[in-house]
Each structure stands twice: as structure tokens, then as C-alpha cells.
Amino acid sequence: MAEPLRFHPLVADDLEAAANWYDDISIELGNRFREAVDLRFDSVELQPESFGFVDPPMRAAIVGRFPYLIVFEHSRLATEVPGVFHSASDPTK
């Protein structure tokens, strides 16, 4: 069984801000964003090694239909998510 994902405390704030932005456009769009993020988190949790490296040991998973990346580090012991970023964000973050 896969170990649960561990999140940096700021991930929730970043996701809330992004979801609110989409909600302002349309509640339906905000809900689709939340669903796409949840589905991608499930994929990362179940198959972390199927995603490519962006800066080893960091990997990234693209959120389907939205310009967001889930950045994570997978080890034998855990999969840690330090951030979820808009793909146009400053890569030095």
C-alpha cells in the first residue's frame, strides 16, 4: 500500500487561493480544478515514480487541464509535496 502524501503547510493556502480564483470565474470551474488536483494527488500517491524529474530528486505532475504543477519528492519512506505551482511561476521558488 502507498504511503500517504505529506504536504508542506503552505500547500493548502496555495490551493485555496487558486481554487478561489477559479471560483470567481465560475463555481463549476473551481470545482473542476479541485477535482483535477485531487485526481492528480491520487496518481502521485499511487505511482510517484511514473512522473519525471524536474530537478532531481524533485519530480512534477501536471494537473490535468489546468496550468499547475504538483512538485514532490519521493523516497522509500514517504512522498513529500513542498508545493503546487502555477506553471508560469518563477521556477526558482
Salt bridges, closest charged atoms under 4 A:
ASP23 OD2 - ARG34 NH2 2.58
GLU49 OE2 - HIS74 NE2 3.71
GLU80 OE2 - ARG6 NH2 2.46
